[in-house]
Amino acid sequence: MVIHNKSIAIISGGPGGLTLARLLQIKGANVKVYERDVNREVRVQGATLDLHQDTGLKALAAAGLLDAFKANYRPGADKMCIVDRNATVLYSDYEKQEEAFDDAWFRPEIDRGPLRNILLDSLQPDTVVWNSHIVSLTPASDGWKIQFQNEETAVADMVIGADGANSKIRPFVTPIKAVYAGLTCIEGVVYDAVTGAPKVNELLKDGKIFAFGDEKSLIVSSKGDGSLAFYTGCNTSENWAKESGIDFKNAAQVFEWFKKEYAGWDSFWYELFTNGNVYFGPRPQYYIPLNQNWDAQPNITLLGDAAHVMPPYAGEGVNMAMLDALELSECLTNDGFTSVQAAIQQYETNMRARASKIAAMTLEQTAALHSPQALDYMLGLLAGN
């Protein structure tokens, strides 16, 4: 294989980067993952992840980790209800029978923490180098020198950027920049949902709530640790979060914003903001131009959001990253290529074409779910229209 006797540095230990590390190690590659978190015990924020049969689950199967996933996913967490701004239920599948795991449309949910642990535990000891926040990348001989914030350095023959939407590696691959999608989310986490948000938690039933109205969205997801995560979605200017004057560490200020911005929404939702033990963070949404293209380089490439960031309203982000990892690993370990550059070129060509189709669908859905017809659109999707 073209990476024989080459050292590979994967920047960031998210699902895509860790999946790639596992797949390459199976084939005997020399891999290190450089992760900015201080250690693996750092709390992982965010909602649950739904993995799809032909992408995320396909990658886990190739990595020999499907049984571990089945032991850790959350049956029933994929169930949901659709409500209006007053929390009136318009659709619910809470009572439906659990789908078979191998059903083509089954999208089992898993919390980010357990998925990360499955992938970490599958790697060889010391594969992940913690507390490695990259600050610079420079060419060194036929490879790269990586400088970290803690003043440590590393060298590698090949670098793979799996470091998300604000990738430090992407500028070394392409000058094409992400475009603002016209939408900003505020992420929130209620750490004890039973006591902190009892009415919302009762409606949630360990699944998901999708609420729409006034060209806005509010999505709530249960988590296995008893917390819940939620995301508001509003059409805003690109720099709204910085220019709003809101201190997102101040729950009272965020609550005042919600009452004004969601003025027509029922007070049912207020407990998400007033329980006294909650986290908030603004998330402006971006996407990569659908026609992006670049020439493959001999020893550096991208996967996941670093390659093709898009809004989360189709549930494809983590699945795309894990499929990227699978396809990149197959190219790099395929004896049919004569060079690393040729393997990268094949991977990037397929990855860009695939991502462009998914991003176009995601952008269409994002716009529809923040339009005056959002509820009709969502109910139509569920009805198969």
C-alpha positions as CSV (number, residue, x, y, z in Angstrom):
1,M,0.0,0.0,0.0
2,V,1.1,3.6,-0.7
3,I,1.3,4.5,3.0
4,H,3.7,1.6,3.9
5,N,6.4,3.0,6.2
6,K,4.8,6.4,6.3
7,S,3.8,8.2,9.5
8,I,0.3,9.7,9.4
9,A,-1.0,12.5,11.6
10,I,-4.7,12.9,12.0
11,I,-5.7,16.3,13.4
12,S,-8.6,16.0,15.8
13,G,-10.2,13.0,17.5
14,G,-13.8,13.4,16.5
15,P,-15.8,10.5,15.1
16,G,-14.3,10.9,11.6
17,G,-10.7,11.1,12.7
18,L,-11.0,8.2,15.2
19,T,-12.8,6.0,12.7
20,L,-10.0,6.7,10.1
21,A,-7.3,5.9,12.7
22,R,-9.0,2.6,13.5
23,L,-9.4,1.6,9.9
24,L,-5.8,2.4,9.0
25,Q,-4.5,0.6,12.1
26,I,-6.3,-2.5,11.0
27,K,-4.2,-2.4,7.8
28,G,-1.0,-1.9,9.8
29,A,-0.5,1.8,9.2
30,N,1.5,4.1,11.5
31,V,-1.1,6.6,12.8
32,K,-1.2,9.3,15.5
33,V,-4.3,11.3,16.4
34,Y,-3.6,14.8,17.8
35,E,-6.6,16.0,19.9
36,R,-6.9,19.4,21.6
37,D,-8.9,18.0,24.6
38,V,-6.7,17.6,27.7
39,N,-7.9,14.0,28.1
40,R,-10.7,11.7,27.2
41,E,-12.7,12.5,30.4
42,V,-13.5,16.0,29.2
43,R,-17.3,16.3,29.0
44,V,-18.6,15.9,25.5
45,Q,-21.3,18.4,24.7
46,G,-24.1,18.2,22.1
47,A,-27.0,16.1,21.1
48,T,-27.1,12.5,20.2
49,L,-26.0,11.2,16.8
50,D,-28.1,9.1,14.5
51,L,-26.0,6.8,12.3
52,H,-27.2,5.6,8.9
53,Q,-26.9,2.1,7.4
54,D,-25.0,3.2,4.2
55,T,-22.6,5.6,5.9
56,G,-21.9,5.8,9.6
57,L,-22.9,2.2,10.4
58,K,-21.1,1.0,7.2
59,A,-17.9,2.5,8.5
60,L,-18.3,1.0,12.0
61,A,-18.9,-2.4,10.4
62,A,-15.7,-2.1,8.4
63,A,-13.9,-1.2,11.6
64,G,-15.2,-4.3,13.3
65,L,-17.1,-2.2,15.9
66,L,-20.8,-2.8,15.0
67,D,-21.3,-5.2,18.0
68,A,-19.9,-2.6,20.3
69,F,-22.2,0.0,18.8
70,K,-25.2,-2.3,19.3
71,A,-24.3,-2.7,23.0
72,N,-24.2,1.1,23.5
73,Y,-26.8,2.7,21.3
74,R,-30.1,3.9,22.8
75,P,-33.2,2.0,21.6
76,G,-36.1,4.4,21.2
77,A,-34.0,7.5,21.1
78,D,-34.8,7.9,17.4
79,K,-38.5,8.3,18.0
80,M,-39.9,11.8,17.8
81,C,-42.8,14.2,17.9
82,I,-43.5,17.2,15.7
83,V,-45.2,20.1,17.5
84,D,-46.1,23.7,16.8
85,R,-44.9,26.7,18.8
86,N,-47.5,26.0,21.5
87,A,-46.2,22.4,22.0
88,T,-49.3,21.0,20.4
89,V,-48.4,17.5,19.0
90,L,-49.1,17.2,15.3
91,Y,-47.2,14.0,14.8
92,S,-45.7,11.3,17.0
93,D,-44.2,7.9,16.5
94,Y,-43.5,7.2,20.2
95,E,-45.9,4.3,20.1
96,K,-44.5,2.6,17.0
97,Q,-42.7,-0.7,17.2
98,E,-39.0,-0.7,17.3
99,E,-37.5,-1.2,13.8
100,A,-35.1,-4.0,13.1
101,F,-31.5,-3.0,13.3
102,D,-30.7,-3.9,9.7
103,D,-33.8,-2.1,8.3
104,A,-32.5,0.3,5.6
105,W,-34.4,3.2,7.2
106,F,-33.4,2.5,10.8
107,R,-31.3,5.3,12.2
108,P,-30.2,4.2,15.7
109,E,-29.1,7.0,18.1
110,I,-26.0,7.0,20.3
111,D,-24.6,9.7,22.6
112,R,-21.4,11.3,21.5
113,G,-19.5,10.1,24.6
114,P,-20.2,6.4,24.2
115,L,-19.4,6.5,20.5
116,R,-16.1,8.3,21.2
117,N,-15.3,5.7,23.8
118,I,-16.0,2.8,21.4
119,L,-13.6,4.3,18.9
120,L,-10.9,5.2,21.5
121,D,-11.0,1.8,23.0
122,S,-10.4,0.2,19.6
123,L,-7.1,2.0,19.0
124,Q,-3.6,0.9,20.0
125,P,-2.3,2.4,23.2
126,D,-1.0,5.9,22.9
127,T,-2.5,6.4,19.5
128,V,-4.2,9.6,20.7
129,V,-1.9,12.4,21.8
130,W,-4.0,14.6,24.1
131,N,-3.7,18.3,24.9
132,S,-2.4,18.8,21.3
133,H,-4.0,22.1,20.1
134,I,-2.5,22.8,16.7
135,V,-1.2,26.3,16.1
136,S,0.8,25.9,12.9
137,L,1.7,23.6,10.2
138,T,4.9,23.9,8.1
139,P,6.5,21.8,5.3
140,A,9.4,19.7,6.6
141,S,11.4,17.7,4.1
142,D,8.8,15.5,2.3
143,G,6.4,15.8,5.2
144,W,5.0,18.2,7.7
145,K,6.0,19.8,11.1
146,I,3.2,20.4,13.5
147,Q,3.4,22.9,16.3
148,F,1.1,22.7,19.2
149,Q,-0.1,25.3,21.8
150,N,1.7,23.5,24.6
151,E,5.0,24.1,22.7
152,E,5.3,20.4,21.7
153,T,5.9,19.5,18.1
154,A,5.4,16.5,15.8
155,V,6.5,15.5,12.3
156,A,4.6,13.3,9.9
157,D,4.9,12.1,6.3
158,M,1.2,12.8,5.8
159,V,-1.4,15.0,7.5
160,I,-5.2,14.5,7.5
161,G,-7.4,17.4,8.7
162,A,-10.4,16.1,10.6
163,D,-10.6,19.2,12.6
164,G,-14.1,20.5,11.8
165,A,-15.6,23.6,10.4
166,N,-12.8,25.9,11.6
167,S,-10.1,23.6,10.3
168,K,-6.5,24.8,10.7
169,I,-5.6,22.3,7.9
170,R,-8.1,23.3,5.2
171,P,-6.1,26.4,4.1
172,F,-3.2,24.1,3.2
173,V,-5.4,22.2,0.9
174,T,-7.7,24.8,-0.7
175,P,-8.4,28.6,-0.4
176,I,-12.1,28.0,-0.9
177,K,-13.9,29.3,2.2
178,A,-17.2,28.3,3.8
179,V,-20.3,30.5,3.0
180,Y,-22.7,31.7,5.7
181,A,-26.0,29.8,5.5
182,G,-28.1,32.7,6.8
183,L,-29.0,30.9,10.1
184,T,-27.6,30.9,13.6
185,C,-28.4,28.3,16.2
186,I,-28.1,28.6,20.0
187,E,-27.1,25.3,21.5
188,G,-28.3,24.6,25.1
189,V,-27.9,21.7,27.5
190,V,-30.1,21.1,30.6
191,Y,-28.0,18.8,32.7
192,D,-30.8,17.3,34.8
193,A,-33.9,17.2,32.6
194,V,-36.2,15.6,35.1
195,T,-36.0,18.4,37.6
196,G,-34.7,21.2,35.4
197,A,-37.2,21.0,32.5
198,P,-39.9,18.5,33.7
199,K,-42.7,19.5,31.2
200,V,-40.4,19.4,28.2
201,N,-38.8,16.2,29.4
202,E,-42.3,14.6,29.8
203,L,-43.1,15.5,26.2
204,L,-39.6,14.3,25.1
205,K,-40.0,10.7,26.3
206,D,-36.3,9.9,25.8
207,G,-36.6,10.8,22.1
208,K,-36.7,14.0,20.1
209,I,-39.0,17.1,19.7
210,F,-39.1,19.1,16.6
211,A,-40.9,22.4,17.0
212,F,-41.6,25.0,14.2
213,G,-43.3,28.3,13.9
214,D,-42.7,31.9,12.8
215,E,-39.8,30.8,10.5
216,K,-38.0,29.5,13.6
217,S,-37.1,26.0,14.9
218,L,-36.5,24.5,18.3
219,I,-35.1,20.9,18.4
220,V,-34.8,19.0,21.6
221,S,-32.9,15.7,22.1
222,S,-32.7,13.4,25.1
223,K,-29.3,12.0,26.3
224,G,-28.5,8.9,28.1
225,D,-27.1,10.6,31.1
226,G,-30.4,12.3,32.0
227,S,-29.6,15.6,30.3
228,L,-31.2,17.0,27.2
229,A,-29.7,19.1,24.4
230,F,-31.6,21.7,22.4
231,Y,-31.0,24.0,19.5
232,T,-32.8,27.1,18.5
233,G,-32.7,28.0,14.8
234,C,-33.3,31.6,13.5
235,N,-32.5,33.5,10.3
236,T,-29.9,36.1,11.3
237,S,-27.0,38.1,10.0
238,E,-23.7,36.4,9.9
239,N,-22.2,38.3,12.9
240,W,-25.3,38.4,14.9
241,A,-23.9,36.4,17.8
242,K,-21.0,38.9,18.2
243,E,-23.1,42.0,17.6
244,S,-26.1,41.1,19.7
245,G,-24.5,42.1,23.0
246,I,-25.7,38.8,24.6
247,D,-23.4,37.2,27.1
248,F,-24.1,33.5,26.3
249,K,-22.7,32.5,29.7
250,N,-25.5,34.5,31.3
251,A,-28.7,32.5,31.3
252,A,-30.9,35.5,32.1
253,Q,-29.7,37.3,29.0
254,V,-30.3,34.3,26.8
255,F,-33.8,33.9,28.2
256,E,-34.6,37.6,27.6
257,W,-33.5,37.1,24.0
258,F,-35.6,34.0,23.6
259,K,-38.8,35.7,25.0
260,K,-38.4,38.5,22.4
261,E,-37.2,36.5,19.4
262,Y,-39.8,33.7,20.0
263,A,-42.5,36.1,21.2
264,G,-45.3,34.1,19.8
265,W,-44.2,30.9,21.4
266,D,-45.9,29.4,24.5
267,S,-44.3,29.8,27.9
268,F,-44.1,25.9,27.9
269,W,-40.5,26.3,26.5
270,Y,-39.3,28.8,29.1
271,E,-38.0,26.1,31.5
272,L,-35.2,25.3,29.0
273,F,-33.7,28.7,29.9
274,T,-34.6,29.2,33.6
275,N,-33.6,26.0,35.5
276,G,-30.3,27.5,36.7
277,N,-28.0,24.7,35.5
278,V,-27.7,25.1,31.8
279,Y,-25.1,25.7,29.1
280,F,-25.5,27.9,26.0
281,G,-23.4,28.5,22.9
282,P,-24.1,30.3,19.6
283,R,-23.5,28.3,16.4
284,P,-23.6,30.3,13.2
285,Q,-24.2,27.8,10.3
286,Y,-22.0,27.5,7.2
287,Y,-21.7,25.5,4.1
288,I,-19.0,24.9,1.5
289,P,-19.8,25.9,-2.1
290,L,-21.4,23.0,-3.9
291,N,-18.9,23.3,-6.8
292,Q,-15.7,23.3,-4.8
293,N,-12.7,21.8,-6.5
294,W,-8.9,21.7,-6.0
295,D,-5.9,19.8,-7.1
296,A,-4.9,16.8,-5.0
297,Q,-1.7,17.3,-3.0
298,P,0.9,14.5,-2.3
299,N,0.6,14.3,1.4
300,I,-2.3,16.2,2.9
301,T,-6.1,16.0,2.7
302,L,-9.4,16.6,4.6
303,L,-12.4,14.8,5.9
304,G,-15.7,15.6,7.5
305,D,-16.6,19.2,8.3
306,A,-13.1,20.3,7.4
307,A,-13.9,19.2,3.9
308,H,-17.6,19.9,3.5
309,V,-19.3,21.6,6.4
310,M,-23.1,22.0,6.2
311,P,-26.0,22.8,8.5
312,P,-27.3,19.9,10.7
313,Y,-30.9,19.8,9.4
314,A,-30.5,16.5,7.5
315,G,-28.5,14.6,10.1
316,E,-25.7,13.9,7.7
317,G,-22.7,15.5,9.2
318,V,-21.2,12.7,11.3
319,N,-22.3,10.1,8.8
320,M,-20.5,11.9,6.0
321,A,-17.3,12.2,8.1
322,M,-17.3,8.5,9.0
323,L,-17.9,7.5,5.3
324,D,-15.1,9.8,4.4
325,A,-12.9,7.9,6.8
326,L,-13.9,4.6,5.2
327,E,-13.3,5.7,1.6
328,L,-10.1,7.5,2.4
329,S,-8.7,4.4,4.3
330,E,-9.7,2.2,1.3
331,C,-7.8,4.4,-1.1
332,L,-4.7,4.8,1.0
333,T,-4.5,1.0,1.6
334,N,-5.4,0.0,-2.0
335,D,-2.4,-1.6,-3.8
336,G,-3.8,-0.3,-7.1
337,F,-2.5,3.2,-6.6
338,T,1.1,4.1,-7.4
339,S,1.4,7.1,-5.1
340,V,-0.3,8.7,-2.1
341,Q,-1.2,11.6,-4.3
342,A,-3.1,9.3,-6.7
343,A,-5.0,7.7,-3.8
344,I,-5.9,11.2,-2.4
345,Q,-7.1,12.4,-5.8
346,Q,-9.4,9.4,-6.2
347,Y,-10.8,9.9,-2.6
348,E,-11.2,13.7,-3.0
349,T,-13.0,13.4,-6.3
350,N,-15.6,11.0,-5.0
351,M,-15.9,12.8,-1.7
352,R,-16.6,16.2,-3.2
353,A,-19.2,14.8,-5.6
354,R,-21.0,12.9,-2.8
355,A,-20.8,15.9,-0.4
356,S,-22.2,18.3,-3.0
357,K,-25.4,16.2,-3.5
358,I,-25.9,15.9,0.3
359,A,-25.2,19.6,0.9
360,A,-27.7,20.6,-1.8
361,M,-30.4,18.5,-0.1
362,T,-29.4,19.8,3.3
363,L,-29.6,23.5,2.3
364,E,-33.0,22.9,0.7
365,Q,-34.3,21.3,3.9
366,T,-32.7,24.0,6.1
367,A,-34.5,26.7,4.2
368,A,-37.8,24.8,4.2
369,L,-37.7,24.2,8.0
370,H,-37.2,28.0,8.6
371,S,-39.9,29.1,6.3
372,P,-43.6,30.0,7.0
373,Q,-44.5,26.5,5.6
374,A,-42.1,24.6,7.9
375,L,-44.7,22.5,9.7
376,D,-46.5,21.5,6.4
377,Y,-43.1,20.7,4.9
378,M,-42.0,18.5,7.8
379,L,-45.3,16.7,8.1
380,G,-45.2,16.1,4.3
381,L,-41.8,14.5,4.6
382,L,-43.1,12.2,7.2
383,A,-46.1,11.3,5.1
384,G,-43.8,10.4,2.2
385,N,-44.7,13.4,0.0
